[in-house]
Amino acid sequence: MDYRTLLQEENDAVRERYQLSMERIKAMGTEEMRQPYGSYFKKTAAFILQVGEVVRRRWEEGGAGHADMDLKGLRRENHALYEDILPENYGESYANPDYAVSRLSDGMGQLLSFLYTEIRADIVYAFEMRLAHMTILSEVFLEVYNLFVLAWEEGREAPDKQAVKDALYWFVSDYTDLTVTWRVREGLDPGLSFAREIVMDSDLSSPGYLYQYGEYISDTELKVASFMNSLPQETIDRMADTYTEGYRKGFEVMGRDLSKKKTVVVEYQLGFERMIRKAVENFRAMGLEAVFYRAAVESVNRRPGGKRGYYGTSANRQYDYDHRYDSALYMGNGFKERRLSVLKAAYEEFKELASWCAGPALVETFGEAGFTPINKKTALALNGHQEELTVSYANESRQVVNQYMPGDETSFTIIAFPRPEIGPDFEEIFKETIRINTLDYDTYQKIQQTLIDALDQAEYVRITGREGNETDLTVHLHTLNDPSRETNFENCVSDVNIPLGEVFTSPVLEGTKGLLHVKEVYVREYLFKDLRLEFEDGRVTEFSCGNFDSGKELVKQVILNGHSWLPLGEFAIGTNTAAYAMAKKYNIGSKLPILIAEKTGPHFAVGDTCYSFAEDSPMYNPDGKEVIARDNEISLLRKEDMSKAYFSCHTDITVPYSELGDIVAVGKDGSRICLIRQGKFVLEGTEALNEALDN
């Protein structure tokens, strides 16, 4: 059964409501409206009707919707749908809270900007033919419009702001049964095959297939797709094989049974379909059907910290930033509990699908230009209580997910490739990234084991910086009761985190203290300069950065994920000097994703440990020793109160070799083993790593 057939019954049930709402919105074009609000309603109604044309064509053409369009026509339609929020037009868009407030007054402007932003989700709903979602948006638009009509009839300029806010609140709350349940289902149900059909059935040799998604298509997606088409099938196969084999190895090294699973969640950015097609075939050979889900477009499901799923380049990153906390309009105790209850009910409804899911396989990209956001006073923002509720929901929702998809039964893998924006050397960097992703397993396993053997003799590790880097950290390690059978550090080779190249542990918090300082580092899509985190007993006590007017607040939002403090969840030493050499050669060190950057020096993660929700599952290195450092003093609280044990984040920060001073393992007797001195590996058996650094 294809995707359209699967949705047919749901669409038939709501089609009459959809058509009635569209007829009413169409009639608004002839109605007299009081300004300034009339221009808002006219413009928003026109947008809804514009998207309605996409639906009409898809009905008439059996789902294709653009069968008679050439590439220019497809690009023209895509541009028209996203035109209003593109940077050159955003200054006069009602999606821009500054403009909305200037035109529609403070308070009302934010509410109507929120509504317009929600309605813009109609674009992807139309392409997927999700009529129920489109209908509820049209109906709430009409409900709010009717409040204004009533006010105008009574001689008032506008209705009470609270009446509009209430309408929007109950819209979001009442329809969580639809929006949140769908979100759970689309991440589990292989029958929702909209994107998979594009990947597997389209003619990928022509870029026209990209416009079938409904996502904004920029030059980036077109260039990536074109470049992928220029690669020989052998190279495509090698990329896909590395990705899928890493996934399989993840289950193997963790001692988990992949044969019990039936699905894998594939996440990627548009343009990589040729590789994804081969990966789907590889997964099928493992007995797994690929599940594809789109990055969320409605506020109730969006992630302030970045997108997950499949998606294209943002039409406007400032637009995304302005609306990252739109949940401030409705977040409260009642809504949090309502959303959580719907989430639980959804997982219970789809519990069989959840039990089949093996976990996510991600293809990330890097190279996008750094983004310095403008913090607008007009944008919706969470207050302190709402921040607490958001964090609480994240923790409790993760516990729900873990109940139906236990962390000790699933795995993941992540691989990354550059984007054209990385610069004129894009193709060379891409090919070099493929090489880095396929370095020799055995060579690195032996070198990393040498590092681990030295580290396992230590009570603590001291890490210092140089060349203006002021890092001075002491990281305490767990006590090994039987060093012949136990180890503190995992030997990370090419499995879940591609490329290979690190040894990592979950530190003991007591006694872990000092300053972590990085001159430049990318975290998610933000470039932080002069980032500082101070630790006492393994907990962040002070934090700042030097390149944002509200740097402290952004560090809290992006790195601490809204928390006022986090524990040190991971300490690692990266060994992929080849990746570092690539970064230096092409001057792209600040553009590397954390997936690669964490392999180019020591790195530290604040938040949960690497083993969250799977601490009780044994983990073994290739030498047979059990990694016993899976817990810390915070994660152990799960045995008493689960809500105190996890933070639902794990943010990595790397000190590059060029800023790294020494790494010294210090034993209980005061003995010292130097692993790295002034950025170079000096431990016998690891010197080969310096070759890439020297070159």
Disulfide bonds with the S-S distance in Angstrom:
none
